[in-house]
Amino acid sequence: MKIIDIEPGDPRLESDLLPVLVELRPHLTPDLFRDVYARGHAQGLRFTAAYGDDGRCAGVAGWRLVYNTSSLSKLYVDDLVTASVVRSTGVGHALIAHLEGHARAAGCHELNLDSGTHRTGAHRFYLRERFDIAAFHFVRPLTDPR
């Protein structure tokens, strides 16, 4: 497996990463993805891809470094998805290890993410990866984002 950080403007963002990311975020279209990434990149959003030995994108992580008063410094994972055809083969574990390396290099105190309450399979995975359930995440919708 090869894990690489994908830079803005790289055509693999749409050709390789987006089809995998859509498995987690089915509302994303190529245009919406480009718009969100352009705005998000200015706020620190980055993408990392895991490629299998066959050269196909097997997993994607969207992440950013965040500095705030609650955790001081953390690497926040916006998206973590493994392609369904290779799920449970170590791709997610490898992506988390890669992101932990980024977090440690940046001096972060935490690696942190949110996961929808209905994603119980993902929760089992995160608990196996030594994440703790440390907070509730509250949302007040203002508009339909789609």
C-alpha positions as CSV (number, residue, x, y, z in Angstrom):
1,M,0.0,0.0,0.0
2,K,1.2,3.5,-0.8
3,I,-0.2,6.5,1.1
4,I,0.3,10.0,-0.3
5,D,-1.0,13.5,0.4
6,I,-2.7,14.9,-2.6
7,E,-2.2,18.6,-3.4
8,P,-4.8,21.0,-4.7
9,G,-5.2,20.9,-8.5
10,D,-4.1,17.3,-8.7
11,P,-6.4,15.5,-11.1
12,R,-6.4,12.5,-8.9
13,L,-8.7,14.4,-6.4
14,E,-11.6,13.8,-8.8
15,S,-10.5,10.7,-10.7
16,D,-9.3,8.6,-7.7
17,L,-10.4,10.2,-4.4
18,L,-13.9,11.4,-5.2
19,P,-15.3,8.0,-6.2
20,V,-14.2,6.6,-2.8
21,L,-15.2,9.7,-0.9
22,V,-18.7,9.4,-2.4
23,E,-19.2,6.1,-0.6
24,L,-19.2,8.1,2.7
25,R,-20.5,11.4,1.3
26,P,-23.0,10.5,-1.5
27,H,-24.2,14.1,-1.9
28,L,-20.9,15.1,-3.4
29,T,-20.8,15.9,-7.1
30,P,-17.6,16.9,-8.8
31,D,-18.6,20.6,-8.9
32,L,-19.6,20.6,-5.2
33,F,-16.4,18.7,-4.2
34,R,-14.2,21.3,-6.1
35,D,-16.1,24.2,-4.4
36,V,-15.9,22.7,-0.9
37,Y,-12.2,21.8,-1.3
38,A,-11.4,25.3,-2.6
39,R,-13.0,26.9,0.4
40,G,-11.9,24.2,2.8
41,H,-8.2,24.3,1.7
42,A,-8.1,28.0,2.8
43,Q,-9.1,26.7,6.2
44,G,-6.5,23.9,6.2
45,L,-8.4,21.1,4.6
46,R,-6.1,18.5,3.1
47,F,-6.6,15.0,1.5
48,T,-4.6,11.9,1.8
49,A,-5.1,8.8,-0.3
50,A,-4.2,5.1,0.2
51,Y,-3.4,3.2,-3.0
52,G,-3.5,-0.6,-3.2
53,D,-0.8,-2.6,-4.9
54,D,-3.1,-2.6,-8.0
55,G,-2.7,1.2,-8.2
56,R,-6.4,1.9,-7.3
57,C,-7.4,4.3,-4.6
58,A,-8.4,2.2,-1.6
59,G,-9.1,4.8,1.0
60,V,-9.3,8.6,1.6
61,A,-8.8,10.9,4.5
62,G,-9.8,14.5,4.6
63,W,-8.2,16.3,7.5
64,R,-6.9,19.6,8.9
65,L,-4.8,20.9,11.8
66,V,-6.9,22.8,14.3
67,Y,-5.8,25.1,17.1
68,N,-8.4,25.9,19.7
69,T,-8.9,26.4,23.5
70,S,-10.3,23.0,24.2
71,S,-7.5,20.7,22.8
72,L,-4.9,23.4,22.0
73,S,-3.8,21.6,18.9
74,K,-5.3,18.6,17.1
75,L,-5.4,16.9,13.8
76,Y,-9.1,16.7,13.0
77,V,-10.3,14.0,10.5
78,D,-13.2,15.4,8.4
79,D,-13.5,12.2,6.4
80,L,-12.1,8.7,6.7
81,V,-13.4,6.1,4.2
82,T,-12.2,2.8,2.8
83,A,-13.5,1.6,-0.5
84,S,-16.2,-1.0,0.2
85,V,-14.4,-3.6,-1.9
86,V,-11.3,-3.5,0.3
87,R,-12.9,-2.7,3.7
88,S,-11.4,-4.6,6.7
89,T,-8.0,-5.2,4.9
90,G,-6.0,-2.6,6.9
91,V,-6.5,0.5,4.8
92,G,-8.2,2.5,7.5
93,H,-5.6,1.5,10.0
94,A,-2.8,2.6,7.7
95,L,-4.5,5.9,7.0
96,I,-4.9,6.6,10.7
97,A,-1.2,5.7,11.3
98,H,-0.2,8.1,8.5
99,L,-2.4,10.9,10.0
100,E,-1.0,10.3,13.4
101,G,2.5,10.8,11.9
102,H,1.3,14.2,10.6
103,A,-0.2,15.1,14.0
104,R,2.9,14.2,15.9
105,A,5.1,16.1,13.5
106,A,2.9,19.2,14.0
107,G,3.1,18.8,17.8
108,C,-0.6,18.0,18.1
109,H,-2.1,16.8,21.4
110,E,-4.9,14.8,19.8
111,L,-6.1,13.0,16.7
112,N,-9.8,13.5,16.7
113,L,-12.9,13.0,14.6
114,D,-16.7,12.8,14.6
115,S,-18.8,9.8,13.5
116,G,-22.5,9.7,12.9
117,T,-24.5,7.9,15.5
118,H,-25.8,5.4,13.0
119,R,-22.3,4.3,11.9
120,T,-21.9,1.5,14.4
121,G,-19.4,-0.4,12.3
122,A,-17.2,2.6,12.1
123,H,-17.5,3.1,15.9
124,R,-16.2,-0.5,16.4
125,F,-13.3,0.3,14.2
126,Y,-12.4,3.5,16.0
127,L,-12.6,1.8,19.4
128,R,-10.2,-0.9,18.1
129,E,-7.9,1.9,16.9
130,R,-7.8,3.2,20.5
131,F,-10.1,6.3,20.0
132,D,-12.2,7.2,23.0
133,I,-15.7,8.6,22.9
134,A,-15.0,11.9,24.6
135,A,-17.9,14.3,23.7
136,F,-21.3,14.7,22.1
137,H,-21.5,16.7,18.9
138,F,-24.5,19.0,18.7
139,V,-25.9,20.4,15.4
140,R,-28.5,23.1,14.8
141,P,-29.4,23.0,11.0
142,L,-29.9,26.5,9.5
143,T,-30.4,25.5,5.9
144,D,-30.3,22.4,3.7
145,P,-26.7,22.2,2.5
146,R,-27.6,20.4,-0.7
